[in-house]
């Protein structure tokens, strides 16, 4: 079964740091995959906060997290990461990692998107709570 598993969520103080991890099971998050991180607060739509193209040539951050969050990937470990620095109270939803496999018709190896429909695989989510 192909799935993603997140870890690393928890309680963090404003201004602190937290690192989220996402490991693939049943497949490898190699250069055939686009990766993305999403967050969803209670009662709100799931929104994309960052993504990385399959070749890692393009990285996108939502304005709300730009300069504070960093998306990265370790191909050898088959794991993607989301480093969260200086978290704010609004960064207190459930975070999800997602992956999309390149296929015919995909916009290219330098593209990544933040639409939910663009991703094939999802993790179960990990809760982040920013509180002093």
N, C-alpha and C positions, 0 to 999 in steps of 0.2 A: 504494500500500500504506500502510495506516495504522499508524504505529508511534511509539514514544517512544524517545528517545535520551538517556541520562544522560551526564554528564561531571562532572569535578571531583574524582573520587576520588583517593586517594593516601595518602602517609604524612603523619601529623600527630602532633605531640607532645601528650602529656596536658596539658591546660590551654591548648592552642592554639585554633585555629579553622580551619574548612574549610567551603567553600560548594559544595554540589552543585547542578547544573542539570539540567533535563529539558526537552528541546524536542520538540515534536510535529512529525511529518512526515506530510503527507497530510491533516491536519485542523488545526483551531485550538483550543487549550485555552481556549475562551471560557466564558461564564457558563452554557453548557449542560453543562459538565463538572464533576464532582466529582473532586478530585485527592487522592492519598494517597502517602505514603512508607512503605516497608516495609524491613525488614532481615532477613537470614538468615545465621546463623552456621553453620559446618560441622556437619552432623549434627543441626541443630535445625530446627524449623518456622519458616516465614517469618512474621514478626510485624509488625503495623502499628504504626508509631511516631507518625505524625501524619496528619491529613487536614483538608481544607478543603471546606466545602460549595460548591455551584455559585455561590451568590450571595455567598460569603465571609462570611456572617453567623455561621457556626459554624466554629470551629477546635478540633481535638482534639489533645492530646498525651498519649502514654503517660506514666505516672508516672516512668518511668526516664529520660525526656528532658525533662520539663517544666522550664522555666526555662533550659534550655541550648540547645534547638533551636528554630528558627523556620521555619515554612512560609510561603511567599508565592508570588504569581503576578504576572506582567507580561502582561496581556492583549494589549497592542500587540505584544509580541515573541513571544507564544505560548509562553512559557517559565515553568516553575515552579522554585522554588528551595527548598533546604533548608540553612539556615545552621546549622552545628554549632559551638557554642562550648563550651569546656571539655570536650572529648571524653574519654571514659574508655576503658580497655582493653576493656571489654565492648561498646564501640561499633565493634568491629573485624570486622564481617561485610561482606557485599555488600549495598549499598543499592539498592533498586528504586523507581522512581516508577511510579504507576499512575493511570489515569483511567477514569471511568465516565460515560457519557452519560445525561443525564436521560431517562426514558422513562415511559410510562403505568404507574402502579403504584409508581414510586419514592417512597420515604418523604417527599420534599419538598425544597424548595430550601434549607432550613436544616439539612439532615441530611448527615452524612458518616459512613462506616463504616470499620472496620479489618479486615473479613473479606476474605480473598482472593477469594472468590466474588462479591463485590460489584463487582469491577472488570473492565472489558472489555479494556483495553489496558495493556500492560506494557512497560517498558524492558528492556534486556538486563542491567542491573545494573552497578554501579560499585563497585570494591573500596575500602574504607577501612581503613587500618591505623593504629592508635593505638599509638605506641611511642616511647620515649625513646631 
